[in-house]
């Protein structure tokens, strides 16, 4: 059951944020499609590598923030580049563009926003403060055998996160690693929480 404060946040902050994010996603998708179509078939191998790196850089920054690309080691970047095929990406992007404005996609974006920015106690996230054994049971119950490895990685990550912060990962519903400036920025726009350990605003 959502509190009155959470409902207000969902109907104001997240509706505006979702509109903005879907518009940015649409613009990024369109720009990337054009760049691949315009350049990829007519440039040299060295040129292709530059285009590939540009697309990867923008994709990583879009998902994890501008600092995420800088954090990746040269080995990580090289390994990612070796497994990267822009022509397959082009096909996927055109499919994304097609589905971008569907109700299902909008609900996905709204649910993600609600979970991070309008979630008192960060319920259902890796930052929810509850006994590790309870979180483990819930996560394993909601995960299929196919995602067992991913589930184990999430549990390890959560355990490390709580250990590093002495079991106190939230400060008034905001992840403790946020700066006062970042927290103030979210609150000013109507957000009441920040329930993510990455992609700072």
Residue, then its C-alpha position, 0 to 999 in steps of 0.5 A: x500500500x502506497x503512502x499519500x506522500x509516495x502517491x503524490x511523488x508518483x503523480x508529479x515527479x515520476x510522470x514528468x521524469x518519465x516523459x523526459x527520459x522517454x524523449x531522451x531515449x527516443x532522441x538517442x536512439x534516432x541519433x545513433x541509428x542515423x550515425x550508423x546508417x550514415x557512416x558505418x558502410x563507407x568508412x575505413x576499419x579505423x573509422x568504424x572503430x571510432x564510430x563503435x566506440x562513440x556508440x558504446x560510450x554514449x550507451x554506457x553514459x546513458x545507462x550509468x551516467x557520464x562517469x561510468x565510461x571513465x570508470x571502465x578499464x581499457x581491458x573492459x572497453x576492449x573486451x566489450x568492443x570485441x563483442x560489439x556488432x553495430x549492425x545487430x545494434x542497428x536492428x535492435x535500435x529500430x525495434x526499440x524505436x518502434x516500441x518506444x511509445x507503447x503503454x508497456x514501455x511507458x509503464x516500465x519506465x514509470x515503475x523504475x522511477x517509482x522504485x527509485x525516487x518515490x519509495x519510502x524505505x526503498x522497499x523491494x530494492x537492494x537497499x531495503x534494510x531487512x535481515x539478509x536471510x529475508x532478502x535472500x529468500x525473497x530474491x531466490x523466490x522471484x528468480x528462476x534457475x536461469x538467473x541463479x548466477x545473477x541472483x548470487x551476484x546481487x546477494x554478494x553485492x548487497x552484502x558488501x554494500x551493507x558491510x562497507x556502510x555498517x548496515x546503514x545504507x540509507x539516510x532519510x530514504x536516500x542512498x548514503x553515497x549521495x552528496x547533500x547537493x544531489x539529495x537537495x536536487x531530487x527533493x527540489x523536483x519532488x522526489x522523496x527517495x533515492x533507492x539505487x547504488x549507481x547512476x547518480x542524478 
